[in-house]
């Protein structure tokens, strides 16, 4: 290159390492943030409440509008001591035959702000902007992409109910929707069963910092490596290539059911399980960054080859 020679940005990207410029997918962080706001405006989305039902129906309609083949997977769960009707939303995109992958998030919110620094607010429901609105918004942003360009493989978007009803003394009461989904997975080798899963939880924090989740790294190391590759390919600066936390989340029932799944989560979130988990804590830029990583997994990863 001669001194003083100016190159167009697209040509410059061809001459340097791909990760330096990042693969760009046409995601819209502001649209994703607006979807976070919409979810919070519906009120608490605690399983079994009107707010939960309203957001569930909205997710189903959005996925159908964007071309998904939508199923509402309803089942009874008695883990809390009394029967509770839970409903997961499943939206299938792409071919009906051949390889399938799973992208998932939960849409319910926590009944109590039990981690709140103010004891007088610990009985309040969590607004749930980042936990769980951000993961839902990322999955719907991927659905927007798939509505314009069908993926080469089957992609299941699954929105879990009943993730956040547990507590430290009763860990088995977490991830009830994921457990119901895992129990109903097709047998290994059947065409409708996904071969890999990617869970998105608390991925919209303004100060985003996503490290590998330790159980994912131990039990689905190949998928963790794909997430690292996706981050590099899309120029995602908030992803870090080292484990930091071991987390009980919706990926555990899937792993236990033999479905390799990685938890993509920013657990360094001060508003977690407090009344301050509001949309002002969430960033359009963070949502867009994570949506591009998810898009790379769908369109560019080795899994995306039919």
C-alpha positions as CSV (number, residue, x, y, z in Angstrom):
1,X,0.0,0.0,0.0
2,X,1.5,3.4,-1.0
3,X,1.7,6.1,1.6
4,X,-1.3,8.5,1.2
5,X,-3.4,5.9,-0.7
6,X,-7.0,5.9,0.7
7,X,-9.1,2.7,0.4
8,X,-12.8,2.3,0.6
9,X,-13.9,0.8,4.0
10,X,-15.1,-2.4,2.2
11,X,-11.8,-2.9,0.5
12,X,-9.9,-2.3,3.7
13,X,-11.9,-5.0,5.4
14,X,-10.8,-7.4,2.6
15,X,-7.2,-6.7,3.3
16,X,-7.2,-7.2,7.1
17,X,-8.2,-10.0,9.4
18,X,-12.0,-10.5,9.1
19,X,-12.6,-10.1,12.8
20,X,-11.0,-6.6,12.7
21,X,-14.0,-5.3,10.8
22,X,-16.6,-7.8,11.8
23,X,-19.2,-9.5,9.7
24,X,-22.3,-7.2,9.6
25,X,-25.8,-8.6,9.8
26,X,-28.7,-6.2,9.3
27,X,-29.9,-6.3,12.9
28,X,-31.6,-3.3,14.5
29,X,-30.7,-2.7,18.1
30,X,-33.2,0.1,18.6
31,X,-36.0,-2.3,17.4
32,X,-34.7,-4.9,19.9
33,X,-34.7,-2.3,22.7
34,X,-38.3,-1.3,21.8
35,X,-39.3,-4.9,22.2
36,X,-37.7,-4.9,25.7
37,X,-39.7,-1.8,26.6
38,X,-42.9,-3.4,25.3
39,X,-42.4,-6.5,27.5
40,X,-41.9,-4.4,30.6
41,X,-44.9,-2.3,29.8
42,X,-47.1,-5.5,30.0
43,X,-46.3,-5.7,33.7
44,X,-44.8,-8.6,35.6
45,X,-44.6,-11.8,33.4
46,X,-44.7,-14.2,36.3
47,X,-45.9,-17.6,35.2
48,X,-49.7,-17.9,35.5
49,X,-50.4,-14.1,35.4
50,X,-52.1,-11.9,32.8
51,X,-48.8,-10.2,31.9
52,X,-47.2,-13.6,31.2
53,X,-50.0,-14.6,29.0
54,X,-50.0,-11.3,27.1
55,X,-46.3,-11.5,26.3
56,X,-46.5,-15.2,25.4
57,X,-49.3,-14.4,22.9
58,X,-47.3,-11.4,21.6
59,X,-44.2,-13.6,21.0
60,X,-46.3,-16.2,19.2
61,X,-47.9,-13.6,16.9
62,X,-44.5,-11.9,16.2
63,X,-43.0,-15.2,15.3
64,X,-45.9,-16.2,13.1
65,X,-45.8,-12.8,11.4
66,X,-42.2,-13.3,10.6
67,X,-42.8,-16.7,9.0
68,X,-42.3,-19.1,11.9
69,X,-44.3,-22.3,12.3
70,X,-45.5,-21.7,15.9
71,X,-46.5,-24.1,18.6
72,X,-47.5,-23.3,22.1
73,X,-46.3,-26.2,24.3
74,X,-48.5,-26.3,27.3
75,X,-48.1,-28.7,30.3
76,X,-48.8,-28.9,34.0
77,X,-45.9,-28.7,36.5
78,X,-46.2,-29.4,40.3
79,X,-42.7,-28.6,41.3
80,X,-44.0,-25.7,43.5
81,X,-46.3,-28.0,45.4
82,X,-49.5,-27.1,43.5
83,X,-50.2,-27.7,39.8
84,X,-49.2,-24.8,37.6
85,X,-49.9,-24.5,33.8
86,X,-46.8,-23.5,31.9
87,X,-46.5,-22.7,28.2
88,X,-43.4,-22.6,26.1
89,X,-43.5,-20.9,22.7
90,X,-41.7,-22.8,19.9
91,X,-41.2,-21.2,16.5
92,X,-39.6,-23.2,13.7
93,X,-37.9,-21.6,10.7
94,X,-36.1,-23.0,7.7
95,X,-36.3,-26.5,6.2
96,X,-38.5,-29.2,7.9
97,X,-35.9,-31.9,7.2
98,X,-32.2,-32.2,7.9
99,X,-30.1,-30.6,10.6
100,X,-31.8,-28.3,13.3
101,X,-30.3,-26.0,15.9
102,X,-32.0,-24.4,18.9
103,X,-31.8,-20.8,20.0
104,X,-33.7,-20.2,23.3
105,X,-34.5,-17.7,26.1
106,X,-37.0,-17.4,28.9
107,X,-39.9,-14.9,28.8
108,X,-41.2,-15.1,32.4
109,X,-40.0,-12.8,35.2
110,X,-39.3,-13.2,38.9
111,X,-42.0,-12.7,41.4
112,X,-39.7,-11.1,44.0
113,X,-36.8,-8.7,44.0
114,X,-35.1,-10.8,46.6
115,X,-31.6,-9.5,45.8
116,X,-32.6,-5.8,46.2
117,X,-30.4,-3.8,48.4
118,X,-33.5,-2.1,49.8
119,X,-35.3,-4.6,52.1
120,X,-38.6,-2.7,51.6
121,X,-38.6,-3.6,47.9
122,X,-37.7,-7.3,48.1
123,X,-41.4,-8.3,47.8
124,X,-41.8,-6.4,44.6
125,X,-41.8,-8.3,41.3
126,X,-38.8,-7.8,39.1
127,X,-39.6,-5.6,36.0
128,X,-37.5,-8.0,33.9
129,X,-36.0,-5.7,31.2
130,X,-32.6,-7.6,31.0
131,X,-33.8,-10.7,32.8
132,X,-35.7,-11.9,30.6
133,X,-36.6,-9.2,28.0
134,X,-33.2,-9.0,26.4
135,X,-33.0,-12.7,25.4
136,X,-36.5,-12.5,23.9
137,X,-35.6,-9.4,21.9
138,X,-32.4,-11.1,20.5
139,X,-34.4,-14.2,19.4
140,X,-37.0,-12.0,17.7
141,X,-34.2,-10.0,16.0
142,X,-32.9,-13.3,14.5
143,X,-36.5,-14.1,13.4
144,X,-36.5,-10.7,11.6
145,X,-33.4,-11.9,9.7
146,X,-34.9,-15.3,8.9
147,X,-38.1,-13.7,7.6
148,X,-36.0,-12.0,4.9
149,X,-33.6,-14.8,4.3
150,X,-34.4,-18.4,5.1
151,X,-31.6,-20.2,6.9
152,X,-30.1,-23.3,5.2
153,X,-30.8,-25.4,8.2
154,X,-33.8,-25.8,10.5
155,X,-33.8,-23.2,13.4
156,X,-36.0,-23.6,16.4
157,X,-36.6,-20.5,18.5
158,X,-37.9,-21.6,21.9
159,X,-39.2,-19.2,24.6
160,X,-39.3,-20.8,28.0
161,X,-41.9,-20.2,30.6
162,X,-41.3,-20.8,34.3
163,X,-37.5,-20.2,34.5
164,X,-37.4,-17.8,37.5
165,X,-39.7,-19.3,40.2
166,X,-36.9,-20.9,42.3
167,X,-34.8,-19.8,45.2
168,X,-31.4,-20.7,46.7
169,X,-32.9,-23.3,48.9
170,X,-35.0,-24.9,46.2
171,X,-32.9,-24.9,43.1
172,X,-35.0,-27.6,41.5
173,X,-37.8,-25.0,41.1
174,X,-35.8,-23.1,38.5
175,X,-36.0,-23.8,34.8
176,X,-39.4,-25.5,34.8
177,X,-40.2,-24.6,31.2
178,X,-36.9,-25.9,30.0
179,X,-37.4,-29.1,32.0
180,X,-40.8,-29.5,30.3
181,X,-39.3,-28.9,26.9
182,X,-36.4,-31.3,27.5
183,X,-38.8,-34.0,28.7
184,X,-40.7,-33.7,25.4
185,X,-37.7,-33.7,23.0
186,X,-37.8,-36.2,20.2
187,X,-35.5,-39.1,20.6
188,X,-31.8,-38.8,19.6
189,X,-31.5,-39.3,15.9
190,X,-35.1,-38.2,15.1
191,X,-35.2,-35.4,12.5
192,X,-37.2,-33.0,14.6
193,X,-34.6,-33.0,17.4
194,X,-32.0,-30.2,17.4
195,X,-28.4,-31.1,17.6
196,X,-27.2,-28.1,19.4
197,X,-28.6,-25.3,21.6
198,X,-27.7,-21.7,22.4
199,X,-29.3,-20.0,25.4
200,X,-29.5,-16.2,25.6
201,X,-30.1,-14.8,29.1
202,X,-29.3,-11.3,30.4
203,X,-27.6,-10.2,27.2
204,X,-28.6,-6.5,27.0
205,X,-26.7,-4.9,29.9
206,X,-25.3,-1.4,29.0
207,X,-21.9,-2.6,30.5
208,X,-22.0,-5.9,28.6
209,X,-19.3,-8.5,29.5
210,X,-20.0,-12.1,28.5
211,X,-17.7,-14.8,29.7
212,X,-18.0,-18.5,29.2
213,X,-20.3,-20.2,31.6
214,X,-18.3,-23.0,33.3
215,X,-20.8,-25.9,32.9
216,X,-21.2,-25.0,29.3
217,X,-17.4,-25.0,28.8
218,X,-17.2,-28.4,30.5
219,X,-20.1,-30.2,28.8
220,X,-20.5,-28.4,25.5
221,X,-16.9,-27.1,24.8
222,X,-17.4,-27.3,21.0
223,X,-20.3,-24.9,21.1
224,X,-18.4,-22.6,23.4
225,X,-15.7,-22.5,20.8
226,X,-18.3,-21.6,18.2
227,X,-19.5,-18.7,20.3
228,X,-16.0,-17.5,20.5
229,X,-15.6,-17.8,16.8
230,X,-18.9,-15.9,16.2
231,X,-17.8,-13.1,18.5
232,X,-14.5,-12.7,16.6
233,X,-16.1,-12.9,13.2
234,X,-18.7,-10.2,14.0
235,X,-16.3,-8.0,15.9
236,X,-18.2,-8.4,19.2
237,X,-16.0,-6.7,21.8
238,X,-18.1,-7.7,24.9
239,X,-17.3,-11.4,24.6
240,X,-14.4,-12.8,26.5
241,X,-12.7,-16.1,25.9
242,X,-12.5,-17.4,29.5
243,X,-14.9,-19.0,32.0
244,X,-16.1,-17.0,35.0
245,X,-19.2,-18.4,36.6
246,X,-21.1,-21.7,37.1
247,X,-24.8,-20.9,36.7
248,X,-28.0,-22.8,37.2
249,X,-30.0,-21.8,34.1
250,X,-32.2,-23.3,31.3
251,X,-29.2,-25.0,29.6
252,X,-28.9,-27.5,32.5
253,X,-32.1,-29.5,31.7
254,X,-31.1,-29.5,28.0
255,X,-27.6,-30.8,28.8
256,X,-29.1,-33.4,31.1
257,X,-31.4,-34.6,28.2
258,X,-28.4,-35.1,26.0
259,X,-28.8,-31.8,24.0
260,X,-25.4,-29.9,23.9
261,X,-26.3,-26.4,24.9
262,X,-24.2,-23.3,25.9
263,X,-25.4,-20.5,28.2
264,X,-24.6,-17.0,26.7
265,X,-25.1,-14.7,29.7
266,X,-23.7,-11.6,31.4
267,X,-23.9,-12.5,35.1
268,X,-22.1,-9.3,36.2
269,X,-25.4,-7.3,36.3
270,X,-26.0,-5.3,39.5
271,X,-29.7,-4.9,38.8
272,X,-30.2,-8.8,38.8
273,X,-33.2,-9.8,40.8
274,X,-33.9,-6.2,41.9
275,X,-36.6,-3.6,41.2
276,X,-34.0,-1.7,39.1
277,X,-34.0,-4.2,36.2
278,X,-35.6,-1.6,34.0
279,X,-35.2,-0.6,30.3
280,X,-32.8,2.1,31.2
281,X,-30.3,-0.6,32.2
282,X,-30.4,-2.1,28.7
283,X,-28.5,-0.9,25.6
284,X,-29.5,-1.1,21.9
285,X,-25.8,-1.5,21.1
286,X,-25.5,-4.6,23.4
287,X,-28.7,-6.1,21.9
288,X,-27.4,-5.6,18.4
289,X,-24.0,-7.1,19.2
290,X,-25.5,-10.2,20.7
291,X,-28.0,-10.5,17.8
292,X,-25.1,-10.5,15.3
293,X,-23.4,-13.3,17.2
294,X,-26.7,-15.3,17.1
295,X,-27.1,-14.5,13.4
296,X,-23.6,-15.8,12.7
297,X,-24.4,-19.1,14.4
298,X,-27.5,-19.4,12.2
299,X,-26.0,-18.4,8.9
300,X,-22.2,-18.8,9.1
301,X,-21.2,-21.4,11.6
302,X,-20.2,-25.0,10.7
303,X,-23.6,-26.0,12.1
304,X,-25.3,-23.8,9.4
305,X,-24.2,-26.0,6.6
306,X,-27.1,-28.3,5.5
